[in-house]
Structures are given as C-alpha cells and as structure tokens.
Amino acid sequence: MFKETFGWGNLIHNDKSEKSEKPEESEIVQAPVEKERTYAQYQKDGGVIDETNYLSALDRAKSETTPNAPTVLQAELMARTAGIELQSKDDGIDQRVALYAILRGDDKPKDIEHHHSQMSDQKLFAEVLRMTGDTDSLTKFLDANPSLKSVEVAAS
C-alpha cells in the first residue's frame, strides 16, 4: 500500500516491479560531485553547518542504507521540482538524498543555540548540495526556490 500511495519504488528506484514495500538495504550511489571536498571549500561557498556536524554527516551518509522513507521522498520531490536529476541504480540511494536524510534526522543538542535541524527543508537540501560541491544542482535549486536566494545574499 505504501508503495502505491507514495510511489516508493517508482520515485526512488525507478523500479516498477513489485519487489517489496520498502528496500531492505541499498548501497549509496555517489552523485557526480567534487572529490575530497574540504570544510574550508564548503565554508567558502557559503556553508553554515559547523565542521563537526559537517564531517560527521558526510561520514554517516557513506554507510546509510535505510534512511527514513518519508524523508527520502521529501528530498526526491524537492530535487525533482528543481529539475535535479538524482542518480539511481537498481536499489541504490543517491548520496545527496542519504546526506539529507542524515541531517534531517539529527536532533538539536540542548546546549547549542543554532543547529541544522532547525533549518527549513529547502534550506537544508541547499546545504546538502553545497556540502557535496554540486554547484550546478545548487544553482538549479536556488532558482526554483527564490526565497532562498534572499537568504543566501543576506548571509554573504
């Protein structure tokens, strides 16, 4: 039922077969982004997530195989709305989607005033694109979400 209602198989894996309600474990499909991107490069591009969370999220996303289904769907819909093509192969999960799911699932620590968990979905997805160095997709995403452009300009 979930698959038919939300298009789980067709949207995430471009798979029209009736394999299962939800993939058990999927490998991460690497997006065509910069290799060995540093935190300094991310900051130079306007990144706002602190270095500890940046490195932790990237590391955790490498091994993420079963992210939260609604969060995955949310990231996929934001990407599709902006005209961003996500990588997919068999039962693979795009690296950007896995990273978004990791960051969206993080809880705000009590002793921190500002945390990425407080960002809007669109702002967080923009940060994911910035973290992965996917500037073409970031440009498309900001063009599709003009309210983020004013935030980007104000932060510069």
C-alpha positions, 0 to 999 in steps of 0.5 A: 500500500505504501508503495502505491500511495507514495510511489516508493519504488517508482520515485526512488528506484525507478523500479516498477516491479513489485519487489517489496514495500520498502528496500531492505538495504541499498548501497549509496550511489555517489552523485557526480560531485567534487572529490575530497571536498574540504570544510574550508571549500564548503565554508567558502561557498557559503556553508553554515553547518559547523565542521563537526556536524559537517564531517560527521554527516558526510561520514554517516551518509557513506554507510546509510542504507535505510534512511527514513522513507518519508524523508527520502521522498521529501528530498526526491520531490524537492530535487525533482521540482528543481529539475535535479536529476538524482542518480539511481541504480537498481536499489541504490540511494543517491548520496545527496538524498542519504546526506539529507536524510542524515541531517534531517534526522539529527536532533538539536543538542540542548546546549547549542543555540543554532543547529541544522535541524532547525533549518527549513527543508529547502534550506537544508537540501541547499546545504546538502548540495553545497556540502557535496560541491554540486554547484550546478544542482545548487544553482538549479535549486536556488532558482526554483526556490527564490526565497532562498536566494534572499537568504543566501545574499543576506548571509554573504 
